[in-house]
């Protein structure tokens, strides 16, 4: 174990022991109270980053002590009260060369290992599993693109109840849990010791996918595709957050990665595919309006309520109201198109993203719910999944 790793382990132990009783036992992959250093690394890249951090802090400390030590010694030793006279020279070629060459060599010594690590961070080739992560206000969408688990897709929302969060001027009504604001309803599962490539984009504003224990932080930018990777060497649950200020719910975009054994990962994949098969709806099925409204309310609460609010009034000057909306009260084909492809608006600063990741029945249900809720009484008041499928295939 290197000196840097020993120091990292010591500081992590001090942080754990200094924590409140509820955090006395080590908890993998999240910050703890009174933590004195970076999170313990569980990937090679994170270990290199932490070693570089410790090494450069030592170099900076040595430079600080040396420079200020010489300066204070000179001031004290050559003070006027001892009879010293100020020097009269104006330049020294040797000094000029020394304070140019020495810092240059220090920078080179620091840059070489840093460059090696940065190059390794960008090498996303030969991944065992590729996962697409899409940032959106304010949740993450995940699609397993290659490798075991290909085809799995889900949304990951904040799991912490609003009763723990409170509101401006309103105290929370429930005690906050250990993983407050760092827990989700759908976690990412990956196998241990496998290279995982994360392909990143966003469908509204800039987000960032960050897991400190993996040494990963990459921006997700609308209209661009970027990627990063990690290879976790220890089984556990690792937590991170969106690291770009993306709007008023920025603090409510946690990321949770569950690293499991190969056998447990295979079991999870099989379970997810069974769930997806069970949820796959027959697009030719004709739903009653009451069935669609019940299902639509659940879809709306999970995906839409943050922006458009439970009362459908939206947020003034930010998010459009759905109550009495001309889109909701207009032709249903237009609303289906908005749900599938999104909508740009000159009136509101935030665009409406597309929701193609929702199933045909989910889109049909949430549209039907909005067209029959609040004060809305649309003429075309029901949408069937077959209509959404037809619009999707155009």
C-alpha positions as a printed NumPy array, in Angstrom:
array([[  0.   ,   0.   ,   0.   ],
       [  1.4  ,   3.411,  -0.996],
       [  1.841,   6.237,   1.486],
       [ -1.026,   8.117,  -0.15 ],
       [ -3.372,   5.148,   0.243],
       [ -2.359,   4.677,   3.887],
       [ -3.089,   8.345,   4.534],
       [ -6.423,   8.058,   2.693],
       [ -7.439,   5.018,   4.753],
       [ -6.457,   6.758,   7.997],
       [ -8.496,   9.854,   7.18 ],
       [-11.516,   7.754,   6.154],
       [-11.303,   5.88 ,   9.451],
       [-11.153,   9.153,  11.375],
       [-14.203,  10.424,   9.485],
       [-16.203,   7.284,  10.26 ],
       [-15.255,   7.25 ,  13.946],
       [-16.145,  10.933,  14.308],
       [-19.59 ,  10.493,  12.775],
       [-22.856,  10.463,  14.668],
       [-23.959,   7.08 ,  16.11 ],
       [-26.248,   6.334,  13.163],
       [-23.208,   6.444,  10.872],
       [-20.832,   4.527,  13.139],
       [-20.675,   1.505,  10.818],
       [-18.833,   2.035,   7.508],
       [-21.164,   2.894,   4.648],
       [-19.886,   2.317,   1.139],
       [-19.868,   4.959,  -1.511],
       [-21.324,   8.061,   0.083],
       [-20.078,  11.008,   2.144],
       [-20.201,  10.886,   5.925],
       [-20.287,  13.694,   8.451],
       [-16.899,  15.172,   9.4  ],
       [-15.208,  13.373,   6.505],
       [-11.682,  14.785,   6.155],
       [-10.78 ,  13.674,   2.652],
       [-12.107,  12.24 ,  -0.601],
       [-14.286,   9.143,  -0.583],
       [-12.478,   5.808,  -0.488],
       [-11.803,   4.778,  -4.122],
       [-13.136,   1.508,  -5.539],
       [-11.763,   1.854,  -9.079],
       [ -8.203,   2.094, -10.362],
       [ -8.869,   5.548, -11.821],
       [-10.284,   6.832,  -8.52 ],
       [ -7.221,   5.462,  -6.689],
       [ -4.917,   7.28 ,  -9.106],
       [ -6.897,  10.497,  -8.701],
       [ -6.694,  10.25 ,  -4.911],
       [ -2.96 ,   9.484,  -5.043],
       [ -2.406,  12.483,  -7.34 ],
       [ -4.429,  14.67 ,  -4.983],
       [ -2.349,  13.589,  -1.962],
       [  0.948,  13.797,  -3.871],
       [  0.244,  17.31 ,  -5.174],
       [ -0.878,  18.484,  -1.753],
       [  2.467,  17.272,  -0.36 ],
       [  4.389,  19.025,  -3.151],
       [  2.468,  22.255,  -2.528],
       [  3.077,  21.99 ,   1.216],
       [  6.832,  21.48 ,   0.702],
       [  6.964,  24.504,  -1.617],
       [  4.955,  26.574,   0.866],
       [  7.209,  25.672,   3.812],
       [ 10.398,  26.185,   1.797],
       [  9.432,  29.562,   0.31 ],
       [  7.923,  31.074,   3.433],
       [ 10.613,  29.514,   5.634],
       [ 13.365,  31.236,   3.652],
       [ 11.379,  34.475,   3.557],
       [ 10.677,  34.587,   7.303],
       [ 14.24 ,  33.532,   8.117],
       [ 15.616,  36.32 ,   5.926],
       [ 13.301,  38.927,   7.432],
       [ 14.166,  37.865,  10.984],
       [ 17.918,  37.333,  10.464],
       [ 18.549,  40.513,   8.51 ],
       [ 16.322,  42.969,  10.323],
       [ 17.435,  46.587,  10.78 ],
       [ 17.645,  46.311,  14.597],
       [ 20.691,  44.054,  14.158],
       [ 22.429,  46.681,  12.047],
       [ 21.852,  45.141,   8.613],
       [ 21.774,  47.454,   5.599],
       [ 19.564,  46.879,   2.538],
       [ 21.304,  45.313,  -0.475],
       [ 21.95 ,  47.5  ,  -3.484],
       [ 22.019,  44.901,  -6.315],
       [ 19.27 ,  45.051,  -8.941],
       [ 19.357,  41.652, -10.653],
       [ 20.981,  38.243, -10.538],
       [ 21.176,  36.042, -13.602],
       [ 21.614,  32.919, -11.483],
       [ 18.492,  33.699,  -9.421],
       [ 16.457,  34.46 , -12.566],
       [ 17.469,  31.129, -14.105],
       [ 16.822,  29.222, -10.88 ],
       [ 13.322,  30.511, -10.266],
       [ 12.396,  29.82 , -13.91 ],
       [ 13.882,  26.349, -14.264],
       [ 12.919,  24.929, -10.854],
       [  9.137,  25.695, -11.142],
       [  9.201,  24.367, -14.716],
       [ 10.695,  21.068, -13.541],
       [  8.157,  20.86 , -10.691],
       [  5.276,  21.354, -13.138],
       [  6.666,  18.639, -15.437],
       [  7.019,  16.202, -12.529],
       [  3.417,  16.888, -11.518],
       [  2.043,  16.853, -15.082],
       [  3.412,  13.478, -16.197],
       [  1.398,  11.231, -13.806],
       [ -1.643,  13.509, -14.156],
       [ -1.568,  13.209, -17.956],
       [ -1.292,   9.419, -17.714],
       [ -4.417,   9.297, -15.539],
       [ -6.392,  11.716, -17.743],
       [ -5.598,   9.645, -20.854],
       [ -6.749,   6.479, -19.048],
       [ -9.976,   8.225, -18.003],
       [-10.824,   8.838, -21.671],
       [-10.235,   5.262, -22.854],
       [-13.748,   3.823, -23.109],
       [-12.811,   1.039, -25.538],
       [-13.454,  -2.682, -24.976],
       [-16.302,  -2.161, -22.504],
       [-18.144,  -5.209, -21.188],
       [-21.428,  -3.326, -20.779],
       [-22.585,  -0.022, -22.306],
       [-25.285,   2.024, -20.584],
       [-26.843,   5.214, -21.914],
       [-27.649,   7.792, -19.234],
       [-29.991,  10.644, -20.173],
       [-30.257,  13.629, -17.855],
       [-33.585,  15.396, -17.629],
       [-35.279,  17.823, -15.28 ],
       [-35.124,  16.224, -12.771],
       [-34.367,  12.531, -13.082],
       [-32.133,  10.119, -14.986],
       [-33.127,   7.706, -17.729],
       [-31.039,   4.572, -18.321],
       [-30.863,   2.26 , -21.346],
       [-28.608,  -0.813, -21.396],
       [-27.258,  -0.731, -24.962],
       [-24.664,  -3.537, -25.149],
       [-23.562,  -6.513, -23.129],
       [-25.54 ,  -8.594, -20.666],
       [-28.747,  -6.736, -19.896],
       [-29.107,  -5.208, -23.365],
       [-32.62 ,  -3.86 , -23.823],
       [-33.291,  -2.99 , -20.189],
       [-34.597,   0.551, -19.812],
       [-35.948,   2.518, -16.865],
       [-36.256,   5.935, -15.232],
       [-34.541,   6.684, -11.919],
       [-36.287,   9.167,  -9.626],
       [-35.518,  10.543,  -6.178],
       [-36.862,   8.183,  -3.532],
       [-36.588,  10.483,  -0.499],
       [-40.177,  11.496,   0.413],
       [-41.074,  15.168,   0.257],
       [-42.09 ,  14.964,   3.912],
       [-38.362,  14.763,   4.727],
       [-37.495,  17.678,   2.459],
       [-39.925,  20.349,   3.588],
       [-40.362,  23.611,   1.707],
       [-39.275,  27.264,   2.021],
       [-40.496,  28.345,   5.454],
       [-41.948,  24.886,   6.15 ],
       [-40.105,  22.391,   8.343],
       [-39.987,  18.725,   7.261],
       [-42.568,  16.545,   8.984],
       [-40.48 ,  13.366,   8.928],
       [-36.981,  12.61 ,  10.23 ],
       [-34.357,  12.546,   7.499],
       [-32.834,   9.16 ,   6.712],
       [-29.172,   8.193,   6.4  ],
       [-29.316,   8.47 ,   2.588],
       [-31.343,  11.685,   2.506],
       [-31.504,  13.008,  -1.096],
       [-29.132,  10.219,  -2.202],
       [-31.6  ,   7.371,  -2.793],
       [-33.578,   6.422,  -5.894],
       [-36.497,   4.194,  -6.808],
       [-34.558,   2.372,  -9.564],
       [-30.846,   1.729,  -9.025],
       [-28.304,   0.92 , -11.734],
       [-26.972,  -2.625, -11.399],
       [-23.55 ,  -3.597, -12.753],
       [-21.268,  -6.603, -12.19 ],
       [-18.064,  -6.233, -10.187],
       [-14.71 ,  -6.146, -12.042],
       [-16.347,  -5.428, -15.413],
       [-15.659,  -2.358, -17.541],
       [-18.832,  -0.255, -17.753],
       [-19.083,   2.434, -20.413],
       [-21.561,   5.243, -19.704],
       [-22.825,   7.152, -22.755],
       [-24.225,  10.521, -21.709],
       [-26.642,  13.032, -23.151],
       [-29.497,  15.249, -21.939],
       [-32.869,  16.234, -23.303],
       [-33.23 ,  19.725, -21.778],
       [-30.276,  21.454, -20.04 ],
       [-26.72 ,  20.5  , -19.033],
       [-26.513,  17.845, -16.307],
       [-23.513,  15.894, -15.015],
       [-23.182,  12.244, -13.988],
       [-20.89 ,  11.941, -10.974],
       [-19.904,   9.063,  -8.663],
       [-16.979,  10.174,  -6.434],
       [-15.995,   6.632,  -5.363],
       [-15.515,   5.739,  -9.065],
       [-13.58 ,   8.915,  -9.933],
       [-16.232,   9.697, -12.569],
       [-17.711,  13.078, -13.428],
       [-18.904,  13.759, -16.98 ],
       [-21.282,  16.4  , -18.324],
       [-24.474,  15.398, -20.142],
       [-25.165,  18.04 , -22.803],
       [-28.296,  18.348, -24.993],
       [-27.494,  17.547, -28.608],
       [-24.125,  15.953, -27.781],
       [-23.039,  12.428, -26.876],
       [-20.173,  12.059, -24.408],
       [-18.891,   9.015, -22.585],
       [-16.956,   7.867, -19.55 ],
       [-16.257,   4.53 , -17.866],
       [-15.58 ,   2.776, -14.593],
       [-14.585,  -0.674, -13.366],
       [-15.646,  -1.159,  -9.751],
       [-13.388,  -3.535,  -7.835],
       [-15.558,  -3.905,  -4.748],
       [-19.169,  -5.01 ,  -4.284],
       [-21.337,  -2.336,  -2.695],
       [-23.758,   0.53 ,  -3.234],
       [-22.226,   3.78 ,  -4.479],
       [-23.992,   7.118,  -4.525],
       [-23.514,  10.312,  -6.476],
       [-25.465,  13.293,  -7.78 ],
       [-25.948,  15.585, -10.73 ],
       [-22.986,  17.973, -10.554],
       [-24.21 ,  20.78 , -12.825],
       [-26.712,  23.393, -11.659],
       [-29.669,  22.376, -13.836],
       [-32.669,  24.124, -12.271],
       [-34.68 ,  24.408,  -9.102],
       [-34.768,  20.619,  -8.49 ],
       [-31.025,  20.188,  -9.113],
       [-30.517,  18.756,  -5.612],
       [-33.087,  16.04 ,  -6.328],
       [-31.146,  14.121,  -9.028],
       [-29.192,  11.438,  -7.14 ],
       [-27.375,   8.547,  -8.822],
       [-27.111,   5.112,  -7.204],
       [-25.006,   2.269,  -8.635],
       [-25.324,  -1.189,  -7.109],
       [-22.195,  -3.256,  -7.824],
       [-22.946,  -6.964,  -7.436],
       [-21.389, -10.337,  -8.211],
       [-21.729, -11.837, -11.696],
       [-24.334, -14.325, -10.462],
       [-26.426, -11.632,  -8.751],
       [-26.202,  -9.422, -11.831],
       [-27.505, -12.239, -14.029],
       [-30.412, -12.74 , -11.618],
       [-31.179,  -9.005, -11.73 ],
       [-31.126,  -8.978, -15.539],
       [-33.504, -11.936, -15.685],
       [-35.823, -10.278, -13.178],
       [-35.843,  -6.965, -15.055],
       [-36.6  ,  -8.629, -18.375],
       [-39.483, -10.544, -16.814],
       [-40.839,  -7.278, -15.402],
       [-40.519,  -5.561, -18.769],
       [-42.296,  -8.449, -20.484],
       [-45.097,  -8.299, -17.925],
       [-45.484,  -4.561, -18.383],
       [-45.395,  -4.701, -22.17 ],
       [-48.907,  -3.792, -23.273],
       [-50.698,  -5.002, -26.321],
       [-51.034,  -1.797, -28.405],
       [-54.225,  -3.147, -29.941],
       [-55.92 ,  -3.35 , -26.54 ],
       [-58.783,  -0.865, -26.143],
       [-58.824,   0.743, -22.701],
       [-61.78 ,   2.346, -20.962],
       [-61.491,   5.999, -20.054],
       [-61.517,   5.163, -16.352],
       [-58.64 ,   2.673, -16.773],
       [-56.62 ,   5.268, -18.666],
       [-57.287,   8.   , -16.091],
       [-56.165,   5.79 , -13.178],
       [-52.998,   4.746, -14.991],
       [-52.438,   8.28 , -16.278],
       [-52.52 ,   9.755, -12.781],
       [-49.662,   7.447, -11.737],
       [-47.632,   8.339, -14.827],
       [-48.263,  12.05 , -14.259],
       [-47.254,  11.879, -10.58 ],
       [-44.009,  10.066, -11.42 ],
       [-42.891,  12.087, -14.44 ],
       [-44.794,  15.354, -14.834],
       [-45.789,  16.767, -11.462],
       [-42.41 ,  18.384, -10.709],
       [-42.721,  20.823, -13.618],
       [-46.463,  21.101, -14.205],
       [-47.483,  20.753, -10.522],
       [-50.213,  18.567,  -9.033],
       [-52.857,  21.199,  -9.825],
       [-51.771,  21.475, -13.45 ],
       [-50.974,  25.181, -13.07 ],
       [-47.275,  24.849, -13.935],
       [-44.703,  27.349, -12.676],
       [-45.167,  30.967, -13.833],
       [-42.491,  32.085, -16.304],
       [-40.877,  28.644, -16.189],
       [-43.182,  25.713, -16.99 ],
       [-46.428,  25.813, -18.937],
       [-49.762,  25.167, -17.252],
       [-51.732,  22.137, -18.455],
       [-54.984,  23.311, -16.895],
       [-56.822,  25.175, -19.68 ],
       [-53.851,  24.634, -21.995],
       [-54.677,  25.051, -25.714],
       [-52.475,  22.019, -26.46 ],
       [-54.381,  19.821, -24.014],
       [-57.758,  21.133, -25.153],
       [-56.838,  21.   , -28.845],
       [-56.444,  18.134, -31.286],
       [-55.108,  15.036, -29.546],
       [-52.669,  14.365, -32.418],
       [-50.79 ,  17.53 , -31.497],
       [-50.51 ,  16.532, -27.838],
       [-49.293,  13.045, -28.793],
       [-46.632,  14.677, -30.982],
       [-45.521,  16.923, -28.094],
       [-45.206,  13.954, -25.725],
       [-43.188,  11.977, -28.252],
       [-40.938,  14.681, -29.678],
       [-41.013,  17.587, -27.228],
       [-41.792,  21.21 , -27.907],
       [-39.839,  24.441, -28.076],
       [-41.524,  27.453, -26.567],
       [-40.745,  31.118, -26.95 ],
       [-42.859,  32.008, -23.913],
       [-41.187,  29.732, -21.373],
       [-37.402,  29.422, -20.822],
       [-37.584,  25.637, -20.388],
       [-38.379,  23.456, -23.376],
       [-40.749,  20.507, -23.126],
       [-38.607,  17.363, -23.636],
       [-39.79 ,  14.363, -25.594],
       [-40.86 ,  11.27 , -23.642],
       [-40.312,   8.476, -26.174],
       [-38.97 ,   6.295, -23.369],
       [-42.504,   5.946, -21.976],
       [-44.611,   3.092, -23.326],
       [-47.493,   3.688, -25.716],
       [-50.004,   2.933, -22.98 ],
       [-48.245,   5.314, -20.543],
       [-48.394,   8.167, -23.049],
       [-52.002,   7.406, -23.957],
       [-52.933,   7.254, -20.284],
       [-51.252,  10.487, -19.208],
       [-52.729,  12.384, -22.163],
       [-56.185,  11.069, -21.338],
       [-55.654,  12.033, -17.692],
       [-54.705,  15.627, -18.541],
       [-57.579,  16.033, -21.002],
       [-60.108,  15.044, -18.345],
       [-58.634,  16.581, -15.194],
       [-58.78 ,  19.94 , -13.419],
       [-61.003,  22.278, -15.469],
       [-60.181,  20.516, -18.754],
       [-63.051,  19.034, -20.731],
       [-61.493,  18.244, -24.103],
       [-63.687,  17.257, -27.011],
       [-61.272,  14.465, -27.989],
       [-61.033,  13.224, -24.448],
       [-59.533,   9.733, -24.843],
       [-56.351,   8.449, -26.485],
       [-55.667,   4.76 , -27.084],
       [-52.157,   3.156, -27.204],
       [-52.673,   2.251, -30.868],
       [-52.867,   5.977, -31.717],
       [-49.584,   6.637, -29.951],
       [-47.938,   3.687, -31.72 ],
       [-49.123,   4.992, -35.098],
       [-47.706,   8.465, -34.333],
       [-44.432,   6.925, -33.11 ],
       [-43.983,   4.982, -36.357],
       [-44.58 ,   7.957, -38.656]])
